[in-house]
């Protein structure tokens, strides 16, 4: 019997690439997204069910999970991929923007996971794969909100893995580096207030560095391959790094103390 993966945020980027990749490997795919009209390409693929899900809406989460189970019989893997990056000086964000960033990247992930855990527990198996980021281990300037959410995903995942082990489940973390889709599209949400001159040097440093850094960006397909590895390798491995830039940055972070690493990051941003 084919295995089934449920993917959040499957309308574009990593989510979409992963849906296509798993389908090509003979998996059933429940591709969830806020607006199913964005998933027309996926609906044409065999064994792909496109369903609406907004990770901020509990009813839509419950419905999507039960639709997936009813359609394919069971779910084997959950990929928590929905998310975006809010960047900018903390003072420039409204409280609503702060809540939206944490609700999407953290609370949404927790709600989807809670909706699927009873199913995994009943079947005494199931893999939860959470998309973190190099931004869950290191920080760039002006990312206090985004990095706050990804550091949270790391802690949630590492701790939750003890729980799901109790019934034969697994939690895995995928840490991509810069991905070609991220800062070009809707997954990057920038906020600034030019009336705060103190921060403008940082803003222009970030804006200049992004195009340079994105030259080393990996295509989303690289991440899809790593997600597939995490879902199928049978290993009791918690973290998977995706992208050459990610490997270099995370290995530097392990080697250097805070001051050395942070000074290196400042130099990279010309600060």
LOBA-652609 format. One record per atom (N, C-alpha, C): x, y negated, z; residue in one letter. Coordinates in steps of 0.1 Angstrom, whole numbers, padded with zeros to 4 digits, always signed. Atoms other than C-alpha are relative to their C-alpha. Example, Ala and Ser with C-alpha at 12.3 -4.5 7.8 and 13.67 -1.06 7.14 Angstrom:
# LOBA-652609
+0009+0012+0000A
+0123+0045+0078A
+0009-0012+0000A
-0009+0011+0000S
+0137+0011+0071S
-0008-0011+0008S
# end
This chain:
# LOBA-652609
+0008+0012+0000X
+0000+0000+0000X
+0009-0013+0000X
-0008+0013+0001X
+0013-0035-0009X
+0000-0007+0013X
+0000+0009-0011X
+0024-0057+0019X
-0005-0013-0003X
+0006+0013+0002X
+0008-0091+0024X
+0007-0011+0008X
-0006+0012-0007X
+0023-0125+0033X
-0010-0011-0001X
+0008+0012+0000X
+0003-0155+0043X
+0010-0012+0001X
-0010+0011+0001X
+0021-0188+0034X
-0008-0013+0003X
+0006+0013-0001X
+0012-0223+0047X
+0007-0010-0009X
-0007+0010+0009X
+0019-0253+0025X
+0005+0005-0013X
-0005-0008+0012X
+0020-0232-0007X
-0002-0008-0013X
+0003+0007+0013X
+0010-0259-0032X
+0012-0005-0007X
-0011+0006+0007X
+0045-0271-0039X
+0013+0005+0007X
-0013-0002-0006X
+0082-0268-0031X
+0003+0015+0005X
-0004-0013-0005X
+0094-0239-0009X
-0012+0010+0001X
+0012-0009-0002X
+0059-0226-0002X
-0004+0006-0014X
+0004-0005+0013X
+0050-0223-0039X
+0010+0009-0006X
-0010-0009+0005X
+0083-0208-0049X
+0000+0013+0007X
+0000-0012-0008X
+0080-0183-0021X
-0012+0009-0004X
+0012-0007+0004X
+0045-0173-0032X
+0003+0007-0013X
-0003-0006+0013X
+0057-0167-0068X
+0010+0011+0001X
-0011-0010-0002X
+0088-0148-0056X
-0006+0013+0006X
+0005-0012-0006X
+0069-0124-0033X
-0010+0007-0009X
+0009-0007+0009X
+0042-0118-0059X
+0008+0008-0011X
-0008-0007+0010X
+0069-0109-0084X
+0007+0013+0005X
-0006-0012-0007X
+0082-0083-0059X
-0011+0009+0004X
+0011-0009-0002X
+0048-0067-0058X
-0008-0002+0013X
+0007+0003-0012X
+0035-0083-0026X
-0014-0006-0003X
+0012+0008+0000X
+0000-0096-0020X
+0003-0013+0007X
-0003+0013-0006X
+0001-0133-0012X
-0013-0008+0003X
+0011+0010-0004X
-0024-0155+0007X
+0007-0014+0000X
-0007+0013+0001X
-0013-0189-0005X
-0010-0011+0005X
+0009+0010-0006X
-0029-0216+0017X
+0006-0014-0002X
-0004+0014+0002X
-0029-0253+0011X
-0012-0009+0003X
+0011+0009-0004X
-0050-0284+0020X
-0010-0001-0012X
+0009+0002+0012X
-0063-0288-0016X
+0003+0011-0010X
-0002-0012+0009X
-0067-0255-0035X
+0001-0003-0015X
-0002+0004+0014X
-0069-0274-0068X
+0014-0002-0003X
-0014+0001+0003X
-0032-0279-0064X
+0006+0014-0003X
-0005-0014+0001X
-0028-0241-0066X
-0004+0007-0012X
+0005-0006+0012X
-0042-0235-0101X
+0010+0010-0006X
-0011-0009+0006X
-0009-0220-0113X
+0000+0013+0007X
-0001-0012-0008X
-0009-0195-0084X
-0013+0009-0002X
+0013-0008+0002X
-0046-0185-0090X
+0001+0009-0012X
-0001-0008+0013X
-0035-0171-0124X
+0008+0013+0003X
-0008-0011-0003X
-0012-0146-0107X
-0008+0011+0007X
+0007-0011-0006X
-0024-0111-0098X
+0004+0001+0014X
-0002-0003-0015X
-0027-0103-0061X
+0004-0013+0008X
-0002+0013-0008X
-0025-0140-0051X
-0014-0006+0003X
+0012+0006-0004X
-0054-0154-0031X
+0003-0014+0005X
-0002+0014-0004X
-0054-0192-0029X
-0012-0004+0009X
+0011+0005-0009X
-0074-0205+0001X
+0003-0013+0006X
-0002+0013-0007X
-0079-0239+0017X
+0004+0002+0015X
-0004+0001-0014X
-0061-0245+0050X
+0007-0013+0003X
-0006+0012-0006X
-0053-0277+0068X
+0005+0004+0013X
-0006-0004-0013X
-0029-0269+0096X
-0004-0009+0012X
+0005+0009-0010X
-0045-0298+0115X
-0014+0003+0004X
+0014-0003-0002X
-0079-0282+0114X
-0002+0015+0004X
+0000-0013-0005X
-0085-0252+0136X
-0010+0009-0007X
+0009-0008+0007X
-0116-0240+0118X
+0005+0005-0013X
-0006-0004+0013X
-0098-0240+0084X
+0011+0011+0002X
-0010-0010-0003X
-0070-0220+0100X
-0006+0014+0002X
+0007-0013-0003X
-0093-0193+0114X
-0006+0006-0012X
+0007-0005+0012X
-0112-0191+0081X
+0010+0006-0009X
-0011-0004+0010X
-0080-0188+0060X
+0005+0014+0005X
-0006-0013-0005X
-0066-0160+0082X
-0010+0011-0002X
+0009-0011+0002X
-0098-0140+0082X
-0003+0003-0015X
+0002-0003+0015X
-0103-0145+0044X
+0012+0009-0005X
-0011-0008+0005X
-0068-0131+0039X
-0001+0014+0005X
+0002-0014-0006X
-0074-0101+0062X
-0011+0007-0008X
+0011-0006+0007X
-0107-0094+0046X
+0003+0004-0015X
-0003-0002+0014X
-0094-0097+0011X
+0011+0011-0003X
-0011-0010+0002X
-0062-0076+0014X
+0001+0011+0010X
+0000-0010-0010X
-0070-0055+0044X
+0008-0002+0013X
-0008+0003-0012X
-0042-0067+0067X
+0011-0010-0005X
-0011+0010+0002X
-0014-0093+0070X
+0013+0006+0006X
-0013-0005-0005X
+0023-0083+0074X
+0009-0011+0004X
-0009+0011-0003X
+0041-0116+0074X
-0007-0013-0001X
+0005+0014+0000X
+0033-0152+0083X
+0012-0008-0003X
-0010+0010+0003X
+0054-0179+0067X
-0006-0014+0004X
+0004+0014-0004X
+0049-0212+0086X
+0010-0010-0007X
-0009+0009+0009X
+0062-0236+0059X
-0006-0014-0001X
+0005+0013+0002X
+0038-0265+0059X
+0007-0010+0009X
-0007+0010-0008X
+0055-0297+0070X
+0005-0011-0009X
-0006+0011+0008X
+0071-0330+0060X
+0009-0007+0009X
-0010+0007-0008X
+0098-0353+0072X
-0003-0015+0001X
+0002+0014-0002X
+0090-0387+0087X
+0013-0006+0004X
-0013+0006-0003X
+0121-0409+0087X
-0002-0015+0001X
+0001+0015-0002X
+0126-0445+0098X
+0003-0003+0014X
-0002+0004-0014X
+0133-0465+0129X
-0012+0004+0009X
+0011-0004-0008X
+0112-0452+0158X
-0009-0012+0002X
+0009+0011-0003X
+0099-0487+0165X
-0009-0003-0012X
+0008+0003+0011X
+0085-0489+0130X
-0012+0009-0002X
+0011-0009+0001X
+0061-0460+0134X
-0012-0004+0009X
+0012+0001-0009X
+0025-0463+0147X
-0001+0013+0008X
+0003-0012-0008X
+0014-0438+0173X
-0006+0010-0008X
+0007-0010+0009X
-0008-0422+0147X
+0010+0007-0009X
-0010-0007+0008X
+0022-0415+0125X
+0008+0010+0008X
-0008-0009-0009X
+0041-0400+0154X
-0008+0013+0003X
+0009-0012-0002X
+0011-0377+0162X
-0001+0008-0012X
+0002-0008+0012X
+0007-0367+0126X
+0013+0008-0003X
-0012-0008+0002X
+0044-0357+0124X
+0001+0012+0009X
+0000-0012-0009X
+0042-0335+0155X
-0011+0009-0002X
+0012-0009+0002X
+0007-0322+0148X
+0003+0009-0012X
-0002-0008+0012X
+0017-0311+0113X
+0012+0011+0002X
-0012-0008+0000X
+0052-0297+0120X
+0001+0010+0012X
-0002-0008-0012X
+0048-0283+0155X
-0014+0006+0005X
+0013-0005-0005X
+0011-0281+0167X
-0006+0009-0010X
+0006-0008+0011X
+0000-0268+0133X
+0006+0014+0000X
-0008-0013+0000X
+0027-0241+0134X
-0005+0009+0011X
+0004-0007-0012X
+0016-0231+0169X
-0014+0005-0002X
+0014-0004+0002X
-0021-0230+0159X
-0001+0012-0010X
+0001-0010+0010X
-0016-0209+0128X
+0006+0013+0006X
-0006-0012-0006X
+0007-0185+0148X
-0010+0006+0010X
+0010-0005-0010X
-0019-0182+0176X
-0012+0007-0007X
+0011-0006+0007X
-0046-0174+0150X
+0004+0014-0006X
-0004-0013+0006X
-0026-0145+0135X
+0006+0010+0010X
-0006-0010-0010X
-0010-0130+0167X
-0009+0011+0004X
+0009-0012-0004X
-0041-0109+0177X
+0000+0011-0010X
+0000-0010+0011X
-0040-0092+0143X
+0013+0007+0000X
-0013-0007+0000X
-0003-0085+0145X
+0001+0009+0013X
+0000-0008-0012X
-0007-0073+0181X
-0008+0013-0001X
+0008-0012+0002X
-0035-0049+0171X
+0006+0010-0008X
-0006-0010+0009X
-0014-0034+0144X
+0014+0003+0005X
-0013-0002-0006X
+0017-0034+0166X
+0012-0002-0010X
-0011+0005+0009X
+0038-0051+0139X
-0004-0013-0006X
+0003+0013+0006X
+0041-0083+0120X
+0013-0009+0001X
-0012+0009+0000X
+0069-0108+0111X
-0005-0015-0001X
+0003+0014+0001X
+0065-0145+0118X
+0013-0007-0005X
-0012+0007+0005X
+0090-0166+0097X
-0003-0015+0000X
+0002+0014-0002X
+0093-0202+0107X
+0010-0008-0008X
-0009+0009+0008X
+0108-0228+0083X
+0005-0011+0009X
-0006+0011-0007X
+0131-0249+0104X
+0008-0008-0010X
-0008+0008+0009X
+0160-0268+0088X
+0013-0001+0006X
-0013+0004-0007X
+0196-0278+0093X
-0004-0011+0010X
+0004+0010-0009X
+0177-0306+0109X
-0006+0005+0013X
+0003-0005-0013X
+0168-0283+0137X
+0012+0003+0009X
-0012-0002-0007X
+0204-0281+0147X
+0009-0012+0000X
-0008+0012+0001X
+0219-0314+0136X
-0009-0011-0004X
+0009+0011+0003X
+0205-0349+0131X
+0007-0010-0010X
-0004+0011+0008X
+0207-0376+0105X
-0006-0013+0007X
+0006+0013-0005X
+0201-0413+0114X
-0014-0001-0004X
+0014+0004+0003X
+0165-0425+0115X
-0010+0012-0001X
+0009-0011+0001X
+0151-0390+0119X
-0005+0005+0013X
+0003-0004-0014X
+0141-0390+0156X
-0013+0008+0000X
+0013-0007+0000X
+0105-0378+0147X
+0002+0014-0007X
-0002-0012+0007X
+0115-0352+0121X
+0008+0010+0007X
-0009-0009-0007X
+0144-0338+0140X
-0006+0005+0013X
+0007-0004-0013X
+0123-0338+0172X
-0009+0012-0003X
+0009-0012+0003X
+0098-0314+0154X
+0008+0012-0003X
-0008-0011+0004X
+0125-0292+0140X
+0008+0007+0011X
-0006-0006-0012X
+0144-0288+0172X
-0011+0007+0008X
+0011-0007-0007X
+0110-0279+0187X
-0003+0014-0006X
+0002-0013+0007X
+0105-0252+0160X
+0010+0010+0004X
-0011-0009-0004X
+0139-0237+0169X
-0003+0006+0014X
+0002-0004-0013X
+0130-0235+0206X
-0012+0009+0001X
+0012-0008+0001X
+0095-0222+0200X
+0003+0014-0005X
-0002-0013+0007X
+0107-0195+0177X
+0009+0009+0008X
-0009-0008-0008X
+0136-0183+0198X
-0006+0006+0012X
+0006-0005-0012X
+0115-0180+0229X
-0012+0010-0004X
+0012-0008+0004X
+0084-0165+0211X
+0005+0014-0004X
-0005-0013+0005X
+0106-0137+0197X
+0000+0010+0011X
+0000-0010-0011X
+0108-0121+0232X
-0014+0005+0001X
+0014-0004-0002X
+0070-0120+0233X
-0004+0010-0011X
+0005-0009+0011X
+0063-0105+0199X
+0007+0013+0000X
-0007-0012-0001X
+0090-0079+0205X
-0007+0010+0008X
+0006-0009-0010X
+0068-0064+0232X
-0010+0009-0007X
+0009-0009+0008X
+0044-0050+0205X
+0006+0004-0013X
-0006-0004+0013X
+0069-0044+0177X
+0000-0010-0011X
-0001+0011+0010X
+0067-0078+0160X
+0014-0007+0000X
-0013+0007+0001X
+0095-0101+0150X
-0003-0015-0003X
+0000+0014+0004X
+0101-0139+0148X
+0014-0003-0007X
-0013+0003+0007X
+0127-0152+0123X
-0001-0015-0004X
-0001+0015+0003X
+0139-0188+0116X
+0008-0001-0013X
-0008+0003+0012X
+0150-0199+0082X
+0004-0015+0000X
-0005+0013-0002X
+0172-0230+0082X
+0006-0005-0014X
-0006+0005+0013X
+0175-0246+0047X
+0008-0013+0002X
-0006+0013+0000X
+0198-0274+0039X
-0008-0010-0009X
+0007+0010+0009X
+0189-0302+0014X
-0006+0008-0011X
+0007-0008+0011X
+0163-0288-0010X
-0005-0010-0011X
+0003+0010+0011X
+0157-0304-0044X
-0013-0006+0000X
+0014+0006+0000X
+0120-0310-0037X
-0001-0011+0011X
+0004+0007-0012X
+0123-0327-0003X
-0002-0015-0001X
+0000+0015-0001X
+0132-0363-0007X
-0005-0006-0013X
+0005+0006+0013X
+0117-0367-0042X
-0015-0001+0001X
+0014-0001+0001X
+0082-0359-0033X
-0007-0004+0013X
+0008+0004-0011X
+0055-0361-0007X
+0004+0006+0014X
-0004-0005-0013X
+0074-0342+0019X
+0010-0009+0007X
-0008+0010-0007X
+0094-0373+0027X
-0008-0013+0002X
+0009+0011-0004X
+0076-0401+0045X
+0008-0011+0007X
-0010+0010-0006X
+0097-0432+0051X
-0008-0012+0005X
+0006+0012-0006X
+0087-0461+0074X
+0011-0009+0004X
-0010+0010-0003X
+0106-0493+0079X
-0008-0014+0003X
+0006+0013-0003X
+0099-0528+0093X
+0012-0010-0001X
-0011+0008+0003X
+0122-0554+0078X
+0001-0012+0010X
-0001+0010-0011X
+0114-0578+0107X
+0009+0004+0011X
-0009-0005-0011X
+0138-0557+0128X
+0014+0001-0007X
-0013+0000+0008X
+0172-0567+0113X
+0010+0010+0006X
-0010-0009-0006X
+0191-0545+0138X
+0001+0013-0007X
+0000-0013+0006X
+0181-0514+0119X
+0002+0001-0015X
-0001+0000+0015X
+0185-0525+0083X
+0013+0006-0005X
-0013-0006+0005X
+0221-0515+0081X
-0001+0016-0001X
+0002-0015+0000X
+0211-0479+0091X
-0009+0004-0012X
+0009-0003+0011X
+0182-0480+0066X
+0007+0001-0013X
-0007-0001+0013X
+0204-0489+0037X
+0011+0011-0001X
-0010-0011+0000X
+0231-0464+0048X
-0007+0013-0004X
+0008-0013+0003X
+0204-0436+0047X
-0004+0000-0014X
+0005+0001+0014X
+0190-0448+0014X
+0012+0003-0010X
-0011-0002+0009X
+0225-0448-0002X
+0005+0014+0001X
-0005-0013-0002X
+0235-0415+0013X
-0008+0011-0006X
+0009-0011+0004X
+0204-0395+0003X
+0003+0005-0015X
-0002-0005+0013X
+0210-0394-0035X
+0013+0008-0001X
-0013-0007+0000X
+0247-0384-0029X
-0002+0014+0006X
+0001-0012-0006X
+0237-0357-0005X
-0009+0010-0008X
+0009-0009+0008X
+0209-0344-0028X
+0007+0005-0012X
-0007-0006+0011X
+0235-0337-0054X
+0004+0014+0003X
-0003-0013-0005X
+0243-0307-0033X
-0012+0008+0003X
+0012-0006-0004X
+0207-0298-0029X
-0002+0013-0007X
+0003-0013+0006X
+0196-0262-0035X
-0014-0001-0006X
+0014-0001+0004X
+0165-0254-0056X
-0008+0008+0010X
+0009-0007-0009X
+0135-0241-0036X
+0001+0015-0001X
-0001-0014+0002X
+0141-0207-0051X
+0011+0007+0008X
-0010-0005-0009X
+0172-0203-0030X
-0006+0004+0013X
+0007-0002-0013X
+0151-0206+0001X
-0010+0012-0001X
+0009-0011+0002X
+0125-0182-0013X
+0007+0013+0001X
-0008-0012-0001X
+0152-0156-0017X
+0004+0004+0014X
-0004-0002-0014X
+0163-0160+0019X
-0012+0004+0008X
+0013-0004-0007X
+0127-0158+0031X
-0003+0015-0003X
+0003-0014+0004X
+0123-0126+0012X
+0010+0010+0007X
-0010-0008-0008X
+0155-0112+0028X
-0004+0001+0014X
+0005-0001-0014X
+0142-0121+0063X
-0012+0009+0001X
+0013-0008-0001X
+0109-0104+0055X
+0003+0015-0002X
-0001-0014+0005X
+0124-0072+0041X
+0013+0007+0005X
-0013-0006-0003X
+0159-0066+0055X
+0000+0010+0012X
+0001-0010-0011X
+0147-0046+0085X
+0009-0003+0012X
-0010+0003-0011X
+0173-0064+0107X
-0007-0007+0011X
+0004+0008-0012X
+0168-0077+0142X
+0008-0013+0001X
-0008+0012+0002X
+0182-0110+0131X
-0009-0012+0002X
+0009+0011-0003X
+0168-0143+0144X
+0001-0011-0010X
-0002+0012+0009X
+0183-0170+0121X
+0006+0003-0013X
-0005-0001+0014X
+0189-0172+0084X
+0003-0014-0006X
-0003+0013+0006X
+0207-0201+0067X
-0002+0001-0015X
+0002+0000+0014X
+0197-0211+0032X
+0006-0013-0006X
-0006+0011+0008X
+0219-0232+0009X
+0015-0001+0005X
-0015+0001-0003X
+0257-0237+0007X
+0002-0012+0009X
-0003+0012-0008X
+0255-0272+0022X
-0004+0003+0015X
+0005-0003-0013X
+0236-0258+0052X
+0011+0008+0007X
-0010-0008-0006X
+0263-0232+0058X
+0012-0008+0005X
-0011+0008-0004X
+0290-0258+0059X
-0003-0009+0012X
+0003+0009-0011X
+0272-0283+0081X
-0002+0007+0013X
+0003-0007-0012X
+0260-0257+0106X
+0013+0006+0006X
-0012-0006-0006X
+0294-0241+0109X
+0009-0012+0006X
-0007+0011-0006X
+0310-0276+0115X
-0006-0004+0013X
+0006+0003-0013X
+0284-0282+0142X
+0004+0009+0011X
-0004-0009-0010X
+0294-0251+0160X
+0015-0002+0004X
-0014+0002-0003X
+0331-0259+0158X
+0004-0012+0008X
-0004+0013-0006X
+0332-0295+0169X
-0008-0004+0012X
+0008+0005-0011X
+0322-0312+0201X
-0008-0012-0005X
+0010+0010+0004X
+0295-0339+0200X
+0006-0012-0006X
-0007+0013+0005X
+0318-0369+0196X
+0006+0002-0014X
-0007-0002+0013X
+0338-0354+0167X
-0011+0002-0011X
+0010-0002+0010X
+0307-0342+0149X
-0008-0012-0004X
+0008+0012+0003X
+0287-0374+0153X
+0009-0011-0007X
-0009+0009+0007X
+0317-0395+0142X
+0001+0004-0015X
+0000-0005+0014X
+0319-0373+0111X
-0012-0004-0007X
+0013+0004+0006X
+0282-0379+0104X
+0000-0015-0003X
+0000+0015+0002X
+0287-0417+0108X
+0008-0003-0012X
-0009+0003+0011X
+0316-0416+0084X
-0007+0004-0013X
+0007-0005+0012X
+0294-0397+0059X
-0010-0011-0005X
+0010+0010+0003X
+0268-0425+0061X
+0006-0014-0001X
-0007+0013+0001X
+0294-0452+0060X
-0003-0010+0012X
+0003+0008-0012X
+0286-0464+0096X
+0012-0003+0008X
# end
